[in-house]
Amino acid sequence: MRVVMLSPEVYPYAKTGGLADVLAALPRALAAAGVEVTVCMPGYRPALRAAGALAPGTRLHAPIGSRMEPAEMVCAPGASVPTVLMRADRYFDRDGLYGEGGREWPDNDERFAFFCRGALEWLRAEGEPPDVLHVHEWQAALAPAFLRGTAELYPELARVRTVLTLHNLAYQGRFPPECWHLLNLDARYFVPEFLEFHAEINFLKAGIVFADALTTVSPRYAGEIQTPAFGEGLDGVLRARHAALRGILNGIDDAVWNPATDPHLPARYRAGDLAGKARCKRALQAELGLPVRADLPLLAIVSRLAEQKGFDLLTATLPELLATTAVQLAILGSGDPTYETALRQIAARSPGRLALRIEFNESLAHRIEAGGDIFLMPSRFEPCGLNQLYSLRYGTVPLVHATGGLEDTVVEFDPAAGTGTGFKFAPYGTEAFVAAVRRALRLHADPAAWQRLMRNGMAQDFSWHRAARSYARLYGQLPPPEVPRLA
């Protein structure tokens, strides 16, 4: 089985969130399961810099509107699976992946339409086409639409089957109809049955309609997005494609996220010997300027600062929680300036209680996962979530909103039976969230019960090997390609 994956992000070349981590780990796990995987991503300026010395690659031209634009496909040396960067300086020679200074690049429609066209030109020039083209997120979702909607351009790829993974339906790639000419698709595809969405062009919808199979990153999210509450306006389209949709739970790279070997930590530990975790907590408190106290529960957050991640709820509850409860809180992340400002104000009023770092810092993220006692993930919705899985692995108890992948991966602790792995709350709101925090703090006061809970979490297996087997089965079950018919 030969699979090519298209993604706008792959760690360590480019990362803004969990998608990059998925594309770093899933291809390796698939390769270990016997699938031949190649990954392709845009050659952003920081990605080329991270890749190091690059040998000359395959040159090609791809159509965008009425023009043919050049690109060079260069191989990243030393990658764990073959990784190809599409070097096209007109579109990708910029420091930001999708924008700069909080604003999207105005030509993102053209940039990622070209990425998809260029990838297909590269594949048709290869000696043997892949069995499966697996695309991720809206930036790659036009590839199945181009492959089927302009099939006459790609006769070499007629037998290639396609999969689209929906990592987060909130990001769809919606653009004005004036950019339709860039796509070189028949105008009859600009209708609600295909790419049109409330008088706009929707790149993600293109993939949903044209891909042979659709996956989400957790089973629960696959069901949720078929409802108006979570479907972001696409629930009807997804219900129509119900038979092609399934949820496969993400995993974590247990070689990178392993407290027994993690090079970012001041001390290593495992479920059978948690002394190192206590040392990690003391070191983290000192690093962040918090009083070094073993008795105070240390709450932790590593997150993009966005409403989706529950920061409307957090900013509403943290001032009173910090003022009335004997806890400390460490927050690492960046994002919406509104939440950055609100958190800075709360931190200024909570010296010695709240340590705030507005930045992206991979090493510090590992130390927070290891040093925290309770990891807060009150996401309004969460397709899968990775930090709750990292937390379980590190013995840091997750407290989550019961939605999406959080509901699938965290089991409410039962003190009487000693079973469960964390704390959950529903419905989404301040009262239920604060009640869950107080449940967690009460249990934290019982060291024996808390250690049982920590070890329960550390015993869970959320490695990518399980997910890779599910994807390999999916690839083998894909139906023959079909071209949706125009009216």
N, C-alpha and C positions, 0 to 999 in steps of 0.2 A: 504494500500500500504506500503510494507516494502522495504526500500532502504538502501544499504550499499555503502558508498563512500570511495574510495581509493585515497589518496593524499600524495605527498611527504612532504607537509607543511600544518600545521594548527596552527593558532595563538590561544593561547599564547605559544604553545609548541615549535614551530620552524617556523621561518620566514626569508625569504630573499627578499620577494616582495609581490605584491598584491594578489598572489594566496593564501597565508596564511590567508589574511583578508577575501577573498571569502569563504574559508572553515570554518571560524569562524562564519560567518553571515548567509550564505545560508542554512545550515542544521537547524539552529534555526527557520528561516522563513518557511522552509518546515514543520517543526514540528508544527508550529502555524497554518499551512494550513491543518493539519490532516495527514501528511505523517510521518510514523515511520522511523526515520533516525539513522543510526549508522555510525560513521566515524572511519576509520582505517588509521594509518600512521606509518612510521618507528619509532622505539624507539631510536632515536639519544641520545647521552649522554646529551646534553642540554635539550632535550624534557623530558627525564626521570627526570632530575633535576627540571624542571619547574612543572612537574606533582605532585611532592611531594611524600608522603608516599604511596607506592603501595602494595596492597595485592597480594599474589601469584595468577598467572593466569593459563590459559589453555596452556599446553605444547604440542608441535607438532614437527614433522619432515617434511621437504619438499625437493623434489629432486632438485639438481643443478648439472648438468653434471652427473657423475657417482656416486655422493655422496648423502647422506641424511643428511641435516644440521638441527640442532635444533633451535627452537624459542619458546618464551613464549609470549602469548597474554595477556597483562595486561590492566586493565581498569583505566583510569585517574579519580581520585576522584573529585567530584564537577563540572564535565563538564556539560555545558548547554544541550548537547545531548550526548548519550553514545559515548565515544571516547576510542578506543582501540589502544594501542601502541604495535608494534611488537618488542619485545626485542630479539635481535640476536647480541650478543656482537661482534662476528667475523666481522659483517658487519657495525654495527651502533654505536659501542662504540668509537666514535671520536668526537672531538669538532666541526669540520666542517660538514655541511650537505652533500655537494657535492665535497669538496676539501679543500685545505688549502694553504695559501700564494699565491692565484691567480692561482693555478694549480688544475685540477680535480683529484680526486682519480683514480688511474689506474684501479681499480676493480669496477668502477661504473656499468659496464655491469652486473657483477655477483651480486652486491649488490641489484640492482633493479629487476633483474630477480628473485632473491630469494624472494624479497618483494612480487612480484606478485604470485609466486608459494605458498608462505607461506599463503597469504591471501586466496587463493582458498582452501588450506588444512583446514584452520580455518573454512571457510564457510561450507564445506562439513561435518565437525564434529558437526556443530550447529544442534539443534533439528529441526529447520525449515529454509530452505534456503530463502533468500530474493527474492522479486519479480524482483528487478532491482539491478544490479551492476553498479554504476556510477563512472567512473575512470577519473582522472584528470592528464593531462600532460604526457610526455614520460615515466616518472618514473613508472607510473601505467598502461601504455598502453599495456603492454604485457599480462595483465590479460585476456582480451577478446580473444586474440590469443591462449593462453594456454587453455582457457575454451572450445574453439571450435576445435582447432588444435589437442588437446589431450583429446577429449571428453570422451574417455573410462576411463580416470582416475577420472572423476567427474560425475558419473551417478546421484548423488544426486542433481546436479546443472543443469540438462539438460533443465529445464524450465526457468532458470534465463535469463532475457534479459539484454542487456548491452548498456551503453551510454558512449561515450568518449567526454569530453569537451576539446577543443583546446584553451588554454589560450594565447599561443604565438607560432606560427609556426616556429619561428627562432630557437627554442630549440627542437631538434628531438631525441636525444639519438642515435648517429651513432657510430658504433663500427666495428672493423675489422672482416672479416669472420672467423678468427681463434677462435673466441669465440662462434661459432655456437653450439658447443657441450654442452655448458652450458644450452641451452634452451630446449633440449630434444624434439625438433620438427622434423618432417620428413624433410629430406634434400630437398624434392621437394617444400618445402615452401621458400627455398632460391632462389627465382626467382623474376623478376620484377613485376609479378602480385601480389606478397605477400610481403615478408620482405626485399628483396634485393633492394638496392638503390645505384647505381653507385659503385658496387662491395663491398658495405658495408652492415651491418645489421642495419636497421632503426627501432628502437623500436616504435616511434610514428606512422610510416607507418603501423606497425602491428596492432595497434589499429584502425587506419582509415579503414583498409581493413576488419577487423573482427567484429568491434562493430556493434550492430543493429541500432544505431542512433549516429549521430555526432552533437555537438553543438559548436558554437563559442560564445564569450562573448559580441558580438554586431551584429546587423543585417548587417551593412555595411561590417564588416570584413568577414562575411560568403561569401559575394560576392567577395570581394577583393582577398581572398586566392585561388579562382578559376582562377586567372589570373597569367601570368608569373611574373608580377611585384611584387606580394605579396605572391605567392604560395611557395616560397623557394624550388622550384624543385618538389613540390608535387601537383601542380595545376592540372595536368592531372589525378592523382588518385582522387582528390577531385571532379573534374568535373564528373568522372565516378560514384561517390557516391552522386551526387547532390541531388537525391531524399531523401537521409537519412540525409541531412545537413540542419540545421537551425541556425539562430542567435538569442540568448536571451540576452538582455542587462543586464550586471551586475548591482547590486545595491550597496548601502552603508548601513552600520549599523547606523541607525539614532539615536540609543541610545548612541553609542560611539562617533559619529561625530555630535554633537549638540552644537552650541555655547551658548545655553541657560542653559546647564547643565554641560558642559565640565570641569572636575576638573583640567585639565592642564592649564587653562587660568587664568590670573590675574583678569579678569573681565568677566562677562557673558553678553550676549546681544541677541536680537532677531530682526526680521525685523521691528517691530513697535517701537523699541528703540535701536538705533545704538550707543548710547554714550559709551557703553562698548567696542565696536570695536575700537573706537578712543583710549581708554585707553590701549587696547591690543597692538596697534601700538606703542604707546609711550614706553610701557614696553619692547616690542621686540627690538626696537631701542637701548634702554639702555642695555639690556641683550647682544646684539651682538656688542656693542661698536660703534654704529653708532650715529651721531648727532641726538638728539631728536628734530625732526622738523615735524610738522603736514603738512606743505605745500609741502614737497617733496614726490612725489609718491614713494612708496616702492614696488619694484618688488620682486617676490618670486619664488623660485624653490625648490621643495623637490623631489629628483629623484635618481634613479640609474644612475651613470655617465657612459653612454654608447652611442655609435653612434646612436643606435635606438632612443634614447631619444632626439636627436637633438643637441648633444654637439659639433659636428663638426661645425654646424651652429652657435651655441652660442659662441664658442671660436673665431670664425672668426669675430663676430660682436660686442661682449661686449666691447673690448677696446675702440673703437670709440664711442660707445653709452654712456659709462660712462664718456668719456672725453668731449663730446659735449652736453650732455643732463643733466638737473637738476633732477637726479633720484638717488635712493639708490637701492641696490640689496642684497638680502639675499639668499644664496645657502646652502642647506643641502643635503648631499648624499655621496656615496662612490662608487667605481667601477674601471673602466679602469684606470690604473696608468698614461697613457698618458694624459687623461683629468684631473686627479687630479693634475698633475704637471702643466699643462697649466693654470688651474684655480688659483693655488697658485701664479703663476707669474702675472696673471692679478690682483689678489687681492693685491699683493705687490706694484703694480703700481697705485692702486686706494684706498689709505687709506681714511677712512671715507665715502667711496662710496660703497664698496663691502665687505660684511661680509661672510666669507666662513667657513663652518664647514664640514670637511671630516670625517663623522661618521654616524652611525645609531643611531637615538635618537627619539624614538616615541613621547615623551613628547614635545620636541622642534618642531617636525613636526606639532603638533596641534597648538602651539603658532605661528608658521610661517603662517599656514593657516588662523589664526584669525587676525594676525597683518599686513599681507600684503594687498596692494591695488590691485595689478595685479599679477596673477599667470601665469607664462610662461610654456607652454607645447608644444614646437616646434618639437614634435616627428616625425621622418621620417615615421614611421608607428606606430599604436597603436591599438591593438586588442580591447580594451575597454578603459582602463585608469580609475583610481579611483580618482586621485588628482583633476581633473577638477570637479568631482562631490562633493568632499569635499569642494572645493573652492566655488562652487555655494551655498552650504549650509551655508558657513561662510561669504558670502557677499564679497568674494575676487574674483574679475572679472577674469575669465580665458581667456587667449590668446593662441590659439591653431592652429596647422596645421590641415587643413581640411582633415582628414583621419580617417578611422576606427571608433572607438567609440567616438572619439573627434568630428567628423562630425555629429554623431548621437545625441550628447548630448548638443552641444553648438550652439546657434543661433546668427548670427551676429546682433549686435545692430543697430537699425534704429532710429537715433536721431529725425527724423521728426515724426514718429509714436510712438516713445517711447517703441518700442517692441524689444525683443531680450535679450540675456543673456551674451554676451561676444564678442570676436573678433576672426576672423579666417583669415588664409592666405593660399594661393595656387598660384602658385606651390611651392614646397619645394625649398627654396633658400633664400639667404641673403636679396635680394631686397624686396621680398614680406614680409618677416618677419619684417624687419625694418619699412616698411610702416605700418604694422599692429600695431607695438609698437607706432609709432607716432600718429596714429588714436586714440589709447587708451589714450595717454598722453594729446591730445587735448581735449578729452571729460572729462578727469579727472579735467581739469581746470574749468569745469562747474559743481559746486557742486550739483545743482538741478538735472541735467541730470544724473550725476554719482549715486546719491542716487536712482533714478528711476531704473537704471541698476542693482545696487546691490539688490534692493528689488525684481526685476524680477527674478534674479537668486535664491534668497532665497525662492521664492514661488514654485520652481520646486519640484516634488516628484520623487526622485530616490531611494526610499526605496526598500529593498529586498522583501517586500511582493508582489509587482508586478511581479518580476522575479520568485518568488517561485510558484506563480499560473501558470506561463508559463511552468515551469519544471514539475509541477504536471500533467498538461494536457499532456505533452509529455510522461511521464511515462505511462499514461493510454492509449495512442495511439500506443505504441510500437508493432511492428509485432511479430509473433512467431519467436523464434530463428532459424537461418539458419547457416549451416556450409558451407563455400565456398568450392567448389569442386576442388580437385587437378587434374592436367592434367594427 
